[in-house]
Amino acid sequence: MALSASKKSILLWLLLPLIGLLALWFLFRRGPAPTINRILSRYGIPSLTRKYWIAISAFETNFWTSRVFRDSNNLFNIIMPAKYGLPALKYGEGQTIFSSTEESVVALAEHVLKPFNYPRVPASLGDLVSYMKTKGFYTASEALYQTGARSAFDKLYG
């Protein structure tokens, strides 16, 4: 049974908002990934390593939906020493509050990657996560962090 022209028109009008919502979901899911990519590129971080850091950010912030992220623009849940004069959240683990997501990426590059000699080209995401653990980047179990970072990477990059 073929649909009449008016029924097709109604169906189209019902599908348009759904298509729009799906497009917004896709853009939201990517979140600040382009910002992270652009800024880390300026610091000479290779493409695959930038993808690793984007996946780590997604994992750390529950794909950029966590309260900590929303209240602090902190893409990596960084806790910077008070000597930098940046405010900290009064809840959570006292993550640093950044004025923008851009400032958060710059802080990662200048106050984490560079001084702690992070590898520019880790052999794998797993190697990067292991190195992060040795530098005290996170306190969760390494197995949990490995699983979370890998899952975020797979969701973002298939």
Contacts in CASP RR format, 6 or more apart in sequence:
PFRMAT RR
TARGET T0000
AUTHOR 0000-0000-0000
METHOD contacts of the structure
MODEL  1
MALSASKKSILLWLLLPLIGLLALWFLFRRGPAPTINRILSRYGIPSLTR
KYWIAISAFETNFWTSRVFRDSNNLFNIIMPAKYGLPALKYGEGQTIFSS
TEESVVALAEHVLKPFNYPRVPASLGDLVSYMKTKGFYTASEALYQTGAR
SAFDKLYG
3 11 0 8 1.000
28 64 0 8 1.000
29 63 0 8 1.000
30 156 0 8 1.000
31 63 0 8 1.000
31 64 0 8 1.000
32 57 0 8 1.000
32 64 0 8 1.000
32 75 0 8 1.000
32 101 0 8 1.000
33 54 0 8 1.000
33 57 0 8 1.000
33 58 0 8 1.000
33 156 0 8 1.000
35 101 0 8 1.000
35 102 0 8 1.000
35 105 0 8 1.000
36 50 0 8 1.000
36 53 0 8 1.000
36 54 0 8 1.000
36 57 0 8 1.000
36 75 0 8 1.000
36 101 0 8 1.000
36 105 0 8 1.000
37 50 0 8 1.000
37 51 0 8 1.000
37 54 0 8 1.000
39 102 0 8 1.000
39 105 0 8 1.000
39 106 0 8 1.000
39 109 0 8 1.000
40 49 0 8 1.000
40 50 0 8 1.000
40 53 0 8 1.000
40 105 0 8 1.000
40 108 0 8 1.000
40 109 0 8 1.000
41 47 0 8 1.000
41 50 0 8 1.000
43 109 0 8 1.000
43 113 0 8 1.000
44 120 0 8 1.000
45 53 0 8 1.000
45 109 0 8 1.000
45 113 0 8 1.000
45 120 0 8 1.000
46 120 0 8 1.000
46 121 0 8 1.000
48 121 0 8 1.000
49 119 0 8 1.000
49 120 0 8 1.000
49 121 0 8 1.000
49 122 0 8 1.000
49 128 0 8 1.000
51 153 0 8 1.000
51 156 0 8 1.000
51 157 0 8 1.000
52 122 0 8 1.000
52 125 0 8 1.000
52 128 0 8 1.000
52 149 0 8 1.000
52 153 0 8 1.000
53 76 0 8 1.000
53 108 0 8 1.000
54 156 0 8 1.000
55 125 0 8 1.000
55 149 0 8 1.000
55 150 0 8 1.000
55 152 0 8 1.000
55 153 0 8 1.000
55 156 0 8 1.000
55 157 0 8 1.000
56 76 0 8 1.000
56 128 0 8 1.000
56 129 0 8 1.000
56 132 0 8 1.000
56 149 0 8 1.000
56 152 0 8 1.000
57 64 0 8 1.000
57 75 0 8 1.000
57 76 0 8 1.000
58 64 0 8 1.000
58 152 0 8 1.000
58 155 0 8 1.000
58 156 0 8 1.000
59 145 0 8 1.000
59 148 0 8 1.000
59 149 0 8 1.000
59 151 0 8 1.000
59 152 0 8 1.000
60 66 0 8 1.000
60 69 0 8 1.000
60 75 0 8 1.000
60 76 0 8 1.000
60 77 0 8 1.000
61 68 0 8 1.000
61 69 0 8 1.000
61 74 0 8 1.000
61 75 0 8 1.000
61 77 0 8 1.000
62 69 0 8 1.000
63 152 0 8 1.000
63 155 0 8 1.000
64 75 0 8 1.000
68 74 0 8 1.000
68 77 0 8 1.000
68 89 0 8 1.000
68 92 0 8 1.000
68 95 0 8 1.000
69 75 0 8 1.000
71 89 0 8 1.000
71 97 0 8 1.000
72 89 0 8 1.000
72 95 0 8 1.000
72 96 0 8 1.000
72 97 0 8 1.000
72 98 0 8 1.000
73 97 0 8 1.000
73 98 0 8 1.000
73 99 0 8 1.000
73 100 0 8 1.000
73 101 0 8 1.000
73 103 0 8 1.000
73 104 0 8 1.000
74 95 0 8 1.000
74 96 0 8 1.000
74 97 0 8 1.000
74 98 0 8 1.000
74 104 0 8 1.000
75 101 0 8 1.000
75 104 0 8 1.000
75 105 0 8 1.000
75 108 0 8 1.000
76 104 0 8 1.000
76 108 0 8 1.000
76 112 0 8 1.000
77 93 0 8 1.000
77 95 0 8 1.000
77 138 0 8 1.000
78 95 0 8 1.000
78 96 0 8 1.000
78 104 0 8 1.000
78 107 0 8 1.000
78 108 0 8 1.000
78 111 0 8 1.000
78 112 0 8 1.000
79 88 0 8 1.000
79 93 0 8 1.000
79 94 0 8 1.000
79 95 0 8 1.000
79 96 0 8 1.000
80 86 0 8 1.000
80 96 0 8 1.000
80 107 0 8 1.000
80 111 0 8 1.000
82 88 0 8 1.000
84 96 0 8 1.000
84 111 0 8 1.000
86 96 0 8 1.000
86 97 0 8 1.000
86 98 0 8 1.000
87 96 0 8 1.000
87 97 0 8 1.000
88 94 0 8 1.000
88 95 0 8 1.000
88 96 0 8 1.000
88 97 0 8 1.000
89 95 0 8 1.000
89 96 0 8 1.000
89 97 0 8 1.000
96 107 0 8 1.000
98 104 0 8 1.000
98 107 0 8 1.000
112 118 0 8 1.000
112 137 0 8 1.000
116 135 0 8 1.000
118 128 0 8 1.000
118 131 0 8 1.000
118 132 0 8 1.000
118 135 0 8 1.000
119 127 0 8 1.000
119 128 0 8 1.000
119 131 0 8 1.000
122 128 0 8 1.000
122 131 0 8 1.000
125 149 0 8 1.000
125 150 0 8 1.000
125 153 0 8 1.000
126 146 0 8 1.000
126 149 0 8 1.000
126 150 0 8 1.000
129 142 0 8 1.000
129 145 0 8 1.000
129 146 0 8 1.000
129 149 0 8 1.000
130 142 0 8 1.000
130 146 0 8 1.000
132 138 0 8 1.000
132 145 0 8 1.000
133 142 0 8 1.000
133 145 0 8 1.000
138 145 0 8 1.000
END
